[in-house]
Structure formats: structure tokens, C-alpha cells
Amino acid sequence: MLDWMAQALASPDVQVRLNALETWAREGERSAVDPLMLALNDPDTRVRERAMQLIEQDWLAEQALLSNAAR
């Protein structure tokens, strides 16, 4: 996992954790969901929900790629 992401997700400040997820959403490597899996255990519901949304988006994007590749 990226060091900055692990550090941000360990922050006591929920806004720092949410910002880390948004940064991953913009710049993160697709299919590298390890940081998102860690965020699923966050004590804040908003962080857990956003992590799940990003995991679902990543999964849907990967399924679309696989579907297009099979054609």
C-alpha cells in the first residue's frame, strides 16, 4: 500500500481520511484496492461508505473492461 495512503487512513481526523479516499479516486491505480479494504474498518461511517462506493466503482470498471475484451 502507498505509504501516504496508509498514513492518511490512520489519521485521527476523519476529513484527512476522506480526503485520502478522494485522492485515491482521482489518482489511484485501478484494481489496487488494498487501501480501500483498510478503510472498510474505519470507525466513521462516511469513510466506510465512501470506501465501499470506490470498491464498487472499481469492480464495475473492471467488469466493463473484461466484457469489452471478450468481444
N, C-alpha and C positions, 0 to 999 in steps of 0.2 A: 504494500500500500504506500502511496505517496506520503512522505513524512509530513508535509504541510497539512494534508487532509487528516491524518491521524491526530496531529496536534490540535487542529481546529475542532475536530469532533470531541476531543477531550476537554475542551474549554468549559468552564462553569457558566459562561454566558450563552444563552440559547440563541441570541442573534448571531454570534460568531459561528455556531454550529449550523444554523440555517444558511448563512452566507456561504459556508464551505460547500453545502449541498448545491446551492445555486451556481457556484463557480464550477463545480464538477459537471453540472448540467450543461454549461456553456462550453467548457474546455476539456472535460474528461474524456478519456479513451472509452469508447463504447465497448461493452462486454467486460469492462473492468469494474465489476460491481462490488468488489470486496469492501470498499469504504461505505457503500450504501448498506451492506449487510450489517456492518458495525452500528450504523445509525438506527437500525431497526430496534436496537435495545436501549435507545435514548430514553431518559426519564420524561422528556417533553413530548406530548402527543403531536405537536406540529412538526417536529423533526422526524418522528417515526412515520407520519403520514406522507411527508414530502419524500422521504427515502423510498417508501413503497411506490409512490407515483413514478419516481425516476426509474425504479427497477422495472415496473410495468412498461414504461415507455421504451426502455432499452430492449426488453423482451419482444415487444411488438415490432420494433425496428429490425431486430434480428430475424424475426419470422418473415417479415416482408422481404428481406434480402435473400433468405433461403428460398422463399416462394419464387422470387424473380430468377434466381439461379437455376431452379428446376425447370424453368420454361425453355 
